[in-house]
């Protein structure tokens, strides 16, 4: 278990590499990941037999490769994510029947491309709607499937990340279980897995309620089950006072449920966990350069070269990210006076503010005084950071860099202008 997190407002390096050196080599804005942090978080979870990374949190193939080499399996929510997993070395299906599936496709629909791909590559599917069951039954009768059930309740760090209850589009409604078991049977599909994921960035109290729901639902499915999945949702601290979830307590709750089910079924069950944020959030920082400092009445704005095109969490959820200032020459800003400042990005939109609360209310952050050319490091940005980037205002995707053993390597080149307009064309008829 990690100890309480500490955040500094005057960081000078990331994983041992000086911030200005990273900026000089890779430019700004750039996402910098610390491989060591990912390994630490994977280590926290060794009690769970199968840890399946929800790659939607950070799907760069270098990160997937790193995670794969540490024995973690992977979840995919689209044909693109299946292809990423395969590009990072995951086999589409287990070598031996009965082994855990290296890749699982978890979604609420099959678009035509993903249905064709899962059938062609024999990818195990976690079905989140009755229609998926029908469609897979037709396309690949004889397959084994997992059912994702919405247990009727959910919880997340924001209403937008709550995936349970009647307002959520996710999963199969719990009262429809008997109906979907009939559909699976009709399609010649065997239900070997059951999966519950109630939301992202939730807490132990809510996560604990899932075990009871799992036990009830699993008994209804019966002995065909070989795997139960607790889903993702494990929170990470974004503020020092938040602390970590007690993984031992969490594991024990699930292990007890699993054991009761094993007794009822008379055979072993594999327990899976499906974290996204927990594995990668703390490994990632977004490094930006301060390009303007302006006073708007009582507010001081530091305007940086990264915006919500690079990190959308503040504008989407009012998410809080720790931040620090590093002087342009790499020296510590610790001795500088502290100011309460607003941090804005370069986009032509008022909401492009990194210090905001849900609802768009601008807030301030206490940071060391800064000068143009200093760096702003936005921390705990490895999960749902780069993957949620956009090209709004024709801004390229940032570079991504992985630091392992003190060595920084580019894992995604910054987009070029040619990348930005690839695929666009001016029709001949306009000539
Ligand atoms: N499994 C399923 C089926 C999911 O839908 C998700 C997240 C996860 C696992 C991983 O959840 P995690 O362990 O990362 O909490 N963009 C939002 C988070 C959206 C999560 C979507 N699904 C954010 O930036 O907070």
Boltz pocket constraint, residues with backbone or C-beta under 6 A from the ligand:
constraints:
  - pocket:
      binder: B
      contacts: [[A, 54], [A, 56], [A, 57], [A, 106], [A, 160], [A, 161], [A, 163], [A, 197], [A, 199], [A, 200], [A, 201], [A, 202], [A, 231], [A, 232], [A, 233], [A, 234], [A, 274], [A, 275], [A, 276], [A, 277], [A, 278], [A, 313], [A, 383], [A, 384]]
      max_distance: 6.0
